[in-house]
């Protein structure tokens, strides 16, 4: 696994942990789990947008590009 993939996996795990924290917070506040399930996509989007913003977002996009670089080269060869 290349370094970019390791970093991206770490960010993905961090966002997952932050989502878990938000869910636990809402559960402790008395919100029913079924309501949270209905809000799951919105909560994940909010946690992700609050975590990944600005220059960090640009860095992650560059790392994504690095992690798929070989696939991109292979696709270009097939296209030619």
C-alpha positions as CSV (number, residue, x, y, z in Angstrom):
1,X,0.0,0.0,0.0
2,X,1.4,3.4,-1.0
3,X,1.7,6.3,1.4
4,X,-1.2,8.2,-0.1
5,X,-3.5,5.2,0.4
6,X,-2.4,4.9,4.1
7,X,-3.1,8.6,4.7
8,X,-6.5,8.4,3.0
9,X,-7.4,5.4,5.0
10,X,-6.5,7.3,8.2
11,X,-8.7,10.2,7.2
12,X,-11.5,7.8,6.4
13,X,-11.1,6.2,9.8
14,X,-11.0,9.6,11.5
15,X,-14.3,10.7,9.8
16,X,-15.8,7.4,10.9
17,X,-14.8,8.0,14.5
18,X,-16.1,11.5,14.4
19,X,-19.4,10.2,13.0
20,X,-19.6,7.8,15.9
21,X,-19.0,10.6,18.4
22,X,-21.8,12.7,16.8
23,X,-24.2,9.7,17.0
24,X,-23.3,9.0,20.6
25,X,-23.8,12.7,21.4
26,X,-27.3,12.7,19.9
27,X,-28.2,9.4,21.6
28,X,-27.1,10.8,24.9
29,X,-29.4,13.9,24.2
30,X,-32.3,11.6,23.8
31,X,-32.6,11.3,20.0
32,X,-33.9,7.9,19.0
33,X,-31.6,5.7,16.9
34,X,-34.2,5.3,14.1
35,X,-34.2,9.1,13.6
36,X,-30.4,9.1,13.4
37,X,-30.4,6.3,10.9
38,X,-32.6,8.5,8.7
39,X,-30.1,11.3,9.1
40,X,-27.0,9.1,8.5
41,X,-26.0,10.5,5.1
42,X,-26.5,14.1,6.2
43,X,-24.5,13.5,9.4
44,X,-21.7,11.9,7.4
45,X,-21.7,14.7,4.9
46,X,-21.6,17.3,7.7
47,X,-18.8,15.6,9.6
48,X,-16.8,15.2,6.4
49,X,-17.2,18.8,5.3
50,X,-16.3,20.1,8.8
51,X,-13.2,17.8,8.9
52,X,-12.0,18.2,5.3
53,X,-11.9,21.8,4.2
54,X,-9.6,24.3,2.5
55,X,-6.0,23.4,2.0
56,X,-6.6,20.0,3.6
57,X,-9.2,19.2,1.0
58,X,-6.7,20.0,-1.8
59,X,-4.1,17.8,-0.2
60,X,-6.5,14.9,0.0
61,X,-7.4,15.3,-3.6
62,X,-3.7,15.2,-4.6
63,X,-3.3,12.0,-2.5
64,X,-6.3,10.5,-4.2
65,X,-4.8,11.3,-7.5
66,X,-1.5,9.7,-6.4
67,X,-3.2,6.5,-5.2
68,X,-5.0,6.1,-8.6
69,X,-2.1,7.2,-10.8
70,X,-1.2,3.6,-11.9
71,X,-4.8,2.9,-12.8
72,X,-4.9,6.1,-14.8
73,X,-1.7,5.2,-16.7
74,X,-3.1,1.7,-17.5
75,X,-6.3,3.2,-18.7
76,X,-4.5,5.7,-21.0
77,X,-2.4,2.8,-22.5
78,X,-5.6,0.8,-23.2
79,X,-7.2,3.9,-24.8
80,X,-4.2,4.5,-27.1
